[in-house]
Amino acid sequence: MKQLKTIKNRALVALGVFVLGLACSNAYSQDSAPCPFSDDAVIFYGSPHLFAQACGAAARKCDFSDEIKALEALADKADGKIQSALNEEKAPRKQLDFLIDLCKKEAAEDSTSRALVKSYVKCVDYVVLALELPESVENAKVEFPNWLSLTLIFNTNPGGLDPRNYFDKNDVEIIREDNDALIGKLLIKDRGEVKAQVFFGGAKIKDVDKYAIVASASLDKVEKKISRFQQSNEFVVKNLADGVLAKRILKRAAFEQIVKVIDESKNNDDRVRVARGVLDKVESFTSIATNNDNGFIHDIVVETVDDETAQSINDLASGGLAAVKLAGKNKEGKKVEEELGLELLDNVSVTRDGTSVKAQVKVDFEWVKKVTTLALEKNGAK
């Protein structure tokens, strides 16, 4: 068991180092092609680059000077902790030193923590974690890694960062390399024996100066996503144009699997049956955050199979919102975070349009400043 845990840890470290390297790198026709993530049932993504721009806009609107000083102090502490971690015997120094040096050059920073953050938000437009669910699941623990894929979309060419530069040559196998794409696999070894593998691929996205890197335990997922990015740029162009900071999507297939698990549990509790009935009529759940001139807008949209279900969810959400606001306002001796929560709830609206229900909250920069200050105080940074 101890040996198996070591192998798993090595696999995670190798994947993390590979992804970190891609994120820190400075170098590496519109058809009706399907979206690279059209087969995935669960999709989480965010834009480090747009988030950094939004933070810059917030700093221009509000005075964050005290918070910035506190963050600088945290960065100094982080540098010390990173160095301590690097000095540990198990740390993959060859790879980490190589990648940190790249980040420092990209960000023009001597501080390791600052270099990592600055190079990340500068070069990465989107990070996408996606989960493609099979029709049937025999052993979720064994199969799970093959369902996942991690995609990074760069606004600068990462082609100069080749895994062969910072992994031992026997640990990297190139499956295909040409002018259009690079496909390969990273071998995870224990005492010379291959125990696991991570497939990776990279290619320029069609007709734009953007680049996609995909990593997964499944070669099929890597090749499929790379091919689709080469055929269409719609995913990245549309999300950037819409100013999407973060998005979470659960499609019908995800709810079908949840309902199946509930059915297999044979739980006869009334609340479970009600929840099962609602979930069985949900087509999709989408959470999306965008920015505007004064702050952020967060929408949660639930698509249902019929008007009746939509009305039920709308009534439940509206009633729950009203009850929480009433209880909060009547409570005496509220904590600062509770006051901030009530302030946020005042900016929440719930609407229904046919089979769709949308909850929207508008967050201004002043509220963000209050939350940031509170978080830093609680962490001893102020």
N, C-alpha and C positions, 0 to 999 in steps of 0.2 A: 504493500500500500504506500509506503514511504517513497519507493522508487517511482510509482505511478504518479504521485503528487509532484515529484521533482520534474518528471517529463511534462506534465500539464503546465507547471510554472514556466518551464523553459519555452514551451510553445507560446504561452501568453506573452512572455518577454520578447520573443523573436517577432511576433506579430506587432507588438507595441513599438518595438524599435524600428521595424520596417515602415509602419504608418507614420511614426514621428519623422523618419527620414524623408518621406514623401512630403510631409507638411512643411518641413524646413528647407526643402530644396529650392534652389534658385534657377535650376536648369531642367529638364527632361522634355452636296446638292440637297433644298429642304424637301424630303420625301415624306410620305405618310407612314413613316416607320413608327412602330409602337414606342411608347415611353420606356426608357430603360428600366423603370420600376413598375410597369403595368402588370407584371406577374406576381408582385409582392403584395401580401395582405396587410402588413404592418410596415409603415414608413415613417421614420423620424429624421428630420433634417434641420440644419440651421446654418446661418451664414456668419462666420467669424468676421469677414470683411465688412459686411453691411452693419453688423453689430458695432464694430469699431467706429464706423462712420456715424452711427446713431449716438454713440457715447460722445463723439466730438461735437455733434450738434447740441447735445444736452449741456456740455461744458460751456458752449457759447451762449446758451440761454440762461443758465443758472451758475452761481458761484460754487464750484466744487473744489476750491483750493484746499480746504481742510481735509476733505476726503482723499484728494490726490496725494497729499503729504502722508496720510495714514497708509495708503496703498504702496507708496514708495518704501515706507518702513517695512511693510509686509514682504516686499520684494527682496529687501536686504536680508531678512530672516530666511526667506526661501532659498536664497543663494547658499547660505550656510547648510541648510538641510540637504540640498541637492548635492553639494560637495561631500557631505557625510555619506550619502547613499552611494555616490560614485566610488568612495573609498572602501566600500564593503567588498568582501572577497567574491561574492556571487554576482556582482554587477558586471555586465558585458562591456568592459571599459573600451575595447577597440571600437565597437559600434557607437557607443554613446559619445565618446570623445570626438569621433569623426563628425557625428551629426550636430553636436553642440557647436563645434567649430564652424560648420556651415551656417547655423542660425546666427552666430555672432557676426559673421561676415555679411549676411543678408540684412540684418537689423542694424549693423554698425554699432554694436553694443558689446561692452566687456562683461556686463552682468548676465549670468546664465539665464536666470528666470525672466529678465526683461527681454533677452534675445529670443527665447522660446515663444513668448507671448507675441512680441512684435512681428516676428517672421511669420507666425501662424496667421494672425489677423491681416497681415499684408498680402500674403500669397494665396490664401484659401477662400474661395467664394462660397463653397458649400461642402458640408460633411453630411453624408447620408448613410444611416444605418437602416437596412431593409431586411424584412423577414418574409420568405416565401414558404407558405404552409403547404404540405402535401395533402392529398385527399384522405389518406389514412396514415395513422401514426402507430408504429409497432413498438418502438423504443425511443421515447423523446430524448432521453439523456444521450444516447448514442447518435441519433439523427440530428439533433439541434444545431451543431456547428455547420452542417451542410445546408441548413435553411437560411443562414445569415450571409449577408454581404456588407462590406464597408466601402463606400465610394467617397473619394475626395475630388473636388473640382477646383482646379487652379487657374488663376488669372496670369500666371507666368509659366514658361515652359520648364517642366521638371525633368526633361530628358537627360540632363547631365548627371543626375543622381541615379546611378545604377546599383542595385543591391550587391552586385559583384565587387563594388568598391569597399564595402564595409562588412561583408560576411565572407567567411572562408569559401574559396572557390568550389569546394566539394559540397557546400551546403546550399548552393544556388544552381538550379537547372533551368536553362532557357528552352522553352518549348517552341516558341516561334518569335523571330525577330526580323523585321523588315522596315521599310520606310513608313509604314502605316501604323504599326502597333508592336508592342513588346508583350509577350505572354511568357510567364515562367512560374516556377514553384520554389518555395523556400523549404528546405528539408530540416526537420527538427530531429536531432540525434541524441542518443544516450549511449555513451561508450562505443561510438562508431556505428551503432544500429539505428536506422530510421524508425522513429516512433510516430511521427505526425508530419503533416505537410500543409503549407498555406500557399494557395495559388494567387498570383497577382498579374495584373495587366495594365497597360497604359496606352493612351492614344490621344491625338488631337481631336477635339470636338468639331463637327462639321461647320465650316464657314465662319468660325469665330476664333479669336485668340484665347481659347480656353482649352484645358486639358483634363481628361478624366483618368483617374487611377482607381482600380477596383481590386479588392482583396477578399478572398473567401476560401473556405475549405472545399468548395465545389468549383472545379474547372469550368463546368457548363455555365454557371452563373457569371463567372468572370468573362468568358468569351461572349456570352449573350449580351451583357451590358456594354462591353467595349464596342461590339459591332453596332449596337443601337446608337451609341453616342457618335459613332462615325457616320451614321445615316441621318441624324437629326440633332439640332441644337435647341429644340423647343423648350426642354426642361429648364436649362440654365438661363436662357434668354428671357423666358416668361417670368420666372421667379425673381430674377434681378430687376426686371422692368417693373414688377409689382411691388418691389421693396420688401420681399418676404424675409423676415429675420429668422423665423422658426416656424416649422409646420409639423404636425403630428397627424397621421392618417391611419385609421383602422377601417378596412374594407369588409364587405359582407362575409368573405371567407373566414375572417378572424372571429366574427360573431357566431358563425356556424360551428366553429371548433369549440367555442366557449359553451354553447348550448349542448353540444355533444358531450362535453365533460360533465355538465350538470346532469344530463340524462343518465350517464353511466354511473354517477354517484348515487342515484336513486334516493336523493334527499327529498322527503315529502313535506318539509317545512313550508308553510304558506308563503312566507316572504321570498323563499328561494323560487317557488313556483311562479310568483308574480314577476320576479326579476327575469326568470327564464322566458316568460311570455313576452316581456318587453324586448329583451335582447334578440329574440327570434324574429322580431319585426323591424329591426334596425338594419338599414342598408349600408350606412357608413357613418363614421364619426371623424370630424376634421377640426383640429385646433390650429389656428394660424395667427401669428403675430406680425404686424407691420408697423412702420413708423410714419409719423407725420411731423408737421412743423413744431408742435408743442409737446410731443411725447410719443406714446405708442397706442396701438389699437389691437386688442386681442379678441378674436371671434372664435366661438365654438359652434359648429354647425352639425346637427344630427339629421340625417336623411332617413325617412322611414318608408315602410311599404304602403301605408295608407293614411288618409286624413285623420282617422280616429286615433291611431297610435300617436301621430304628431300632436294632436290636441291634448292627449293624456300627458305626454312629456312636457308640453308647454304649460299645462296647468300645474304639474308637479314642480317644474322649475320656478315658475312665477310665485307659487304659494310658498315654496321653500325659501326663496329669496326674501319675501316679505316677512316671514316668520323669523329668520335669522337677523334681519335688520331691526325688527321690533325688540327681540330679546337682547340684542347688543345695546341698543339705545337705552333700554330700561335698566341695564346692569350698572350698579354703582362701583366705584373704585376700579374703573377699567385700566388695564395696562396700556402702555404706549402702542404696542403692536396691535392690540384690540381696537384702539382708536384709529390706527392706520387702516385696519381691515374694514371698519365701518365706513371710513372715508372712501375706500375703493368700492364698496358695495353701492354707494350712492351713485356711482357712475356705470352701474350694470343695467342693461336692458335686455328683455326677453321678447322675441317676436316669432310669429309663426306665419309661414307662407306655403299653403298647401300641405305637402308631406314633409316640409322642411321646417326645423326649429332652430333659431339662432339666438345665442346669448352673446352680447357684446359688452366689453368693458374698455373704457378710455382711461389711459393712465398718463398724467402730465409729468413733466420733468421735475416739478417741485415735489411731487409725491415720491418719485424715484430718489430724489436727494434725501428725503426723510428716511426712507427705508435703508439706503446705503449707509447713512450716518448711524442708524440704530444697529445695523449688522456689524459695522466696524467696532462700535462700542462694546457689543456683546462678545466680540472676539478679542477684546483687549487691545485693539489697534488704535484706539483714540483715548 
